[in-house]
Amino acid sequence: MSYQYNFSAGPAMIPKEVMLQAQHEFLNFNETGISVMEMSHRSKEYLPIVEKAEKNLRNLLNIPNNYKVIFLQGGAITQNFMVPMNLLSNRSASYVVSGYWSKRTYNDAQPFGTIKLAASSEPNNFKKVPSFESWNFDNNDAYVHFCQNETVHGAEYFDTFKIPEVPLVCDMSSTILSRPVNIDDYGVIYAGAQKNIGPSGLTIVIVRDDLLSFADQKTPSTLNWKIQSENNSMINTPTTFSIYMAGLVFEWLLDLGGLKKIEELNIKKSNYLYSFIDADDFYINDIEIKNRSRMNVPFRMVNDDLTKKFVATAEEKGLYALKGHRVVGGLRASLYNAMPFDGVESVSYTHLTLPTTPYV
Ligand SMILES: *Cc1c(COP(=O)(O)O)cnc(C)c1O
């Protein structure tokens, strides 16, 4: 059985064109006779790869000059402690909890100092994100943390935020590059690569340069944003191949027309799937409409047997990884940038093959 469309939440699908190019160059990159995977990270062959990747990322996201881009390891979860280690500096910080990931971030930060809850949508079972107006933070906080899209619960912030007094720190793991954002509104943005950028192993951190001076003295060099930034993310060996792959994805996005264009496509894809879900009571997604995620669409069926049947039927039709996250169950279709519209349509075709079982 070979799969046709990959709905995995992460590591997730990578654009076909990028995979083909990587395959083509795999054994012999740019007539060097060696693979990118085998190159020294400091070599004249490799350095242009990372420089171009950063340039293209800056171009796509319109990153101002006073922001550093750092290529790190350890995933988004490692930022759960790197953020307080690099920013807290004996002050307090406020965290917005809007789902599984931001709750984990809030809990992970606790040992590092005064970590306060700014707002939580847990009492609403994370069915809507806490409105910006409800965030309770202090102008003396070192930062305010939130997650732009809850990958498990499928709830996303579409608001733009202006908090001039306190740096805003954002986990954009599952939304980065899915639409334009105004970088100036943020102090720090971070994202694991394996959702919308490329292979796992790479974590991208974008940080305003005036925030680089607060690291705790005990912060190890590999985990220190300032030291990594001053050393072009090479205080130790970076994830060279993942950075190369990310660079190919950035080029693919630029060729496609950039983030405005990909946003249009992402709106079209997610609208299609939500319309399908809402069309009858057979499928349920009860996230507040205005917070419905464009990247991760969780839904359930009226009972577990039907859910299992849907997953099995989908697999037979070549659709990979539609099973929901273990925490919430049900189904989940992740519709990252690389997912073509045809793939989204194929989810709805699965429906037609199900027996017309009565609702309960
Ligand atoms: C996947 C994900 C994480 C965890 O990322 P790792 O790279 O596994 O550490 C954190 N936050 C969000 C929003 C995610 O989607």
The ligand as an SDF file (V2000), in Angstrom:
LIG
                    3D

 15 15  0  0  0  0  0  0  0  0999 V2000
    4.9400   20.2950   17.7740 C   0  0  0  0  0  0  0  0  0  0  0  0
    4.8280   21.4570   18.6570 C   0  0  0  0  0  0  0  0  0  0  0  0
    5.6730   21.6230   19.7800 C   0  0  0  0  0  0  0  0  0  0  0  0
    6.7020   20.5950   20.1620 C   0  0  0  0  0  0  0  0  0  0  0  0
    7.7590   20.6260   19.2850 O   0  0  0  0  0  0  0  0  0  0  0  0
    9.0630   19.6990   19.4420 P   0  0  0  0  0  0  0  0  0  0  0  0
    9.8320   20.1080   18.2430 O   0  0  0  0  0  0  0  0  0  0  0  0
    8.6030   18.2850   19.4430 O   0  0  0  0  0  0  0  0  0  0  0  0
    9.7480   20.0680   20.6970 O   0  0  0  0  0  0  0  0  0  0  0  0
    5.5180   22.7520   20.5410 C   0  0  0  0  0  0  0  0  0  0  0  0
    4.6090   23.6930   20.2460 N   0  0  0  0  0  0  0  0  0  0  0  0
    3.7830   23.5730   19.1920 C   0  0  0  0  0  0  0  0  0  0  0  0
    2.7930   24.6380   18.9030 C   0  0  0  0  0  0  0  0  0  0  0  0
    3.8650   22.4520   18.3650 C   0  0  0  0  0  0  0  0  0  0  0  0
    3.0500   22.3290   17.3030 O   0  0  0  0  0  0  0  0  0  0  0  0
  1  2  1  0
  2  3  1  0
  2 14  2  0
  3  4  1  0
  3 10  2  0
  4  5  1  0
  5  6  1  0
  6  7  2  0
  6  8  1  0
  6  9  1  0
 10 11  1  0
 11 12  2  0
 12 13  1  0
 12 14  1  0
 14 15  1  0
M  END
$$$$
